[in-house]
Amino acid sequence: MTAVVALEHTRLRPGEIAASLAAWRDAVLPGTLDRLAPACMCPECSGDAPRRRLDRALAALPRWARSHLYALVLPLDRRFRALTTPDPHAPPDWPWWRRRGVCRGWSSPPRPGR
């Protein structure tokens, strides 16, 4: 916990990790499938921003503290993977959670000039 507090007081904002974890949880828990493909695709509504903040926190924490946070994130990541499928058209440099989506019949990407 001390590593999280130190990180939040130096590189993040106080409470940011808990808020990001809660937002990621809200985006992937049962009954929230509509949030996985929301009408608004801004990063906050789609779950991308909270998961990205968690990823940055995981990378910045020391190994011993990272494992504790990852133990909270991992079940949510597994649930997200269970509810989504890989998007074959997503750019490979996007983070894994952005390369997945709720498949409603993937269509071919538009061709240039059409």
Sine and cosine of phi, psi and omega as CSV:
sin_phi,cos_phi,sin_psi,cos_psi,sin_omega,cos_omega
0.00,0.00,-0.57,0.82,-0.02,-1.00
-0.90,0.43,-0.57,0.82,0.02,-1.00
-0.92,0.39,-0.61,0.79,0.03,-1.00
-0.91,0.41,-0.72,0.70,0.02,-1.00
-0.87,0.49,-0.70,0.72,0.01,-1.00
-0.88,0.47,-0.68,0.73,0.01,-1.00
-0.90,0.44,-0.68,0.73,-0.02,-1.00
-0.92,0.39,-0.45,0.90,0.00,-1.00
-1.00,-0.04,-0.10,1.00,0.02,-1.00
-0.91,-0.42,-0.73,0.68,-0.11,-0.99
-0.91,-0.42,-0.27,0.96,0.00,-1.00
-0.84,-0.54,-0.29,-0.96,0.10,-1.00
-0.95,-0.32,0.52,-0.86,0.04,-1.00
-0.83,0.56,0.76,-0.65,0.02,-1.00
1.00,0.08,-0.04,1.00,-0.09,-1.00
-0.91,0.41,-0.62,0.79,-0.01,-1.00
-0.93,0.38,-0.70,0.71,0.03,-1.00
-0.90,0.45,-0.65,0.76,0.01,-1.00
-0.91,0.41,-0.64,0.77,0.02,-1.00
-0.92,0.38,-0.65,0.76,0.04,-1.00
-0.90,0.44,-0.67,0.74,0.03,-1.00
-0.91,0.42,-0.64,0.76,0.01,-1.00
-0.93,0.37,-0.64,0.77,0.04,-1.00
-0.92,0.40,-0.67,0.75,0.05,-1.00
-0.86,0.50,-0.72,0.69,-0.01,-1.00
-0.89,0.45,-0.50,0.87,-0.02,-1.00
-0.97,0.24,-0.41,0.91,-0.13,-0.99
-0.88,-0.47,-0.15,0.99,-0.03,-1.00
-0.94,0.33,0.37,-0.93,0.00,-1.00
-0.79,0.61,0.58,-0.82,-0.01,-1.00
1.00,0.03,0.00,1.00,-0.03,-1.00
-0.88,-0.48,0.37,0.93,-0.04,-1.00
-0.83,0.56,-0.55,0.83,0.03,-1.00
-0.90,0.44,-0.42,0.91,0.02,-1.00
-0.97,0.23,-0.32,0.95,0.02,-1.00
-0.96,0.29,-0.41,0.91,0.08,-1.00
-0.72,-0.70,0.89,0.45,-0.09,-1.00
-0.95,0.32,0.33,-0.94,0.07,-1.00
-0.89,0.46,-0.63,0.77,0.05,-1.00
-1.00,0.00,0.85,-0.52,-0.02,-1.00
-0.98,-0.18,0.36,0.93,0.07,-1.00
-0.90,0.44,0.42,-0.91,-0.07,-1.00
-0.84,0.54,-0.58,0.82,0.00,-1.00
-0.93,0.37,-0.67,0.74,-0.04,-1.00
-0.96,0.27,-0.53,0.85,-0.07,-1.00
-0.99,0.12,-0.17,0.99,-0.03,-1.00
1.00,-0.02,-0.13,0.99,-0.05,-1.00
-0.90,0.43,-0.73,0.69,-0.06,-1.00
-0.90,0.44,-0.73,0.68,0.03,-1.00
-0.88,0.48,-0.66,0.75,-0.03,-1.00
-0.93,0.36,-0.58,0.81,0.05,-1.00
-0.91,0.42,-0.66,0.75,0.05,-1.00
-0.90,0.44,-0.64,0.77,0.05,-1.00
-0.90,0.43,-0.64,0.77,0.02,-1.00
-0.89,0.46,-0.68,0.74,0.04,-1.00
-0.90,0.43,-0.65,0.76,0.02,-1.00
-0.90,0.43,-0.69,0.72,0.02,-1.00
-0.86,0.51,-0.65,0.76,-0.01,-1.00
-0.94,0.35,-0.51,0.86,-0.08,-1.00
-1.00,0.06,-0.36,0.93,-0.05,-1.00
-0.98,0.22,0.48,-0.88,0.12,-0.99
-0.91,0.42,0.40,-0.92,-0.09,-1.00
-0.79,0.62,-0.71,0.71,-0.06,-1.00
-0.91,0.42,-0.56,0.83,0.02,-1.00
-0.99,0.12,-0.55,0.83,0.01,-1.00
-0.85,0.53,-0.65,0.76,-0.04,-1.00
-0.90,0.44,-0.55,0.84,0.02,-1.00
-0.94,0.34,-0.69,0.72,0.03,-1.00
-0.93,0.37,-0.66,0.75,-0.01,-1.00
-0.88,0.47,-0.55,0.84,0.05,-1.00
-0.89,0.45,-0.44,0.90,0.06,-1.00
-1.00,0.08,-0.55,0.84,-0.05,-1.00
-0.99,0.17,-0.61,0.79,-0.12,-0.99
-0.82,0.57,-0.73,0.69,0.01,-1.00
-0.88,0.47,-0.56,0.83,0.04,-1.00
-0.94,0.35,-0.65,0.76,0.05,-1.00
-0.88,0.47,-0.67,0.74,0.02,-1.00
-0.89,0.45,-0.66,0.75,0.03,-1.00
-0.90,0.44,-0.69,0.72,0.03,-1.00
-0.86,0.51,-0.70,0.71,0.02,-1.00
-0.90,0.45,-0.58,0.82,0.00,-1.00
-0.94,0.35,-0.49,0.87,-0.05,-1.00
-1.00,-0.02,-0.16,0.99,-0.10,-0.99
-0.81,-0.59,0.17,-0.98,0.08,-1.00
-0.77,-0.64,0.39,-0.92,0.04,-1.00
-0.90,0.44,0.67,-0.75,0.07,-1.00
-1.00,0.00,0.93,-0.37,-0.06,-1.00
-0.92,0.40,-0.21,0.98,-0.04,-1.00
-0.97,-0.24,0.00,1.00,-0.03,-1.00
-0.95,0.30,0.63,-0.77,0.04,-1.00
-0.88,0.48,0.68,-0.74,-0.06,-1.00
-0.91,0.40,-0.30,0.95,0.00,-1.00
-1.00,0.08,-0.08,1.00,0.08,-1.00
-0.95,0.32,0.45,-0.89,0.08,-1.00
-0.90,0.44,0.39,-0.92,-0.12,-0.99
-0.82,0.58,-0.62,0.79,-0.06,-1.00
-0.94,0.33,-0.40,0.92,0.06,-1.00
-0.99,0.10,-0.29,0.96,0.03,-1.00
-1.00,0.02,0.22,0.98,0.02,-1.00
-0.82,-0.57,0.40,-0.92,0.02,-1.00
-0.27,-0.96,0.06,-1.00,0.06,-1.00
-1.00,0.10,0.92,-0.39,-0.08,-1.00
-0.96,0.27,0.87,-0.49,0.13,-0.99
-0.87,-0.50,0.68,0.73,-0.05,-1.00
0.99,0.14,1.00,0.05,-0.01,-1.00
-0.85,0.53,0.73,-0.69,0.07,-1.00
-0.96,-0.27,0.29,-0.96,0.03,-1.00
-0.93,0.37,0.57,-0.82,0.06,-1.00
-0.91,0.41,0.50,-0.86,0.02,-1.00
-0.89,0.46,0.61,-0.79,0.04,-1.00
-0.99,0.10,0.59,-0.81,0.03,-1.00
-0.85,0.53,0.66,-0.75,0.05,-1.00
1.00,0.07,0.08,1.00,0.02,-1.00
-0.91,-0.40,0.00,0.00,0.00,0.00
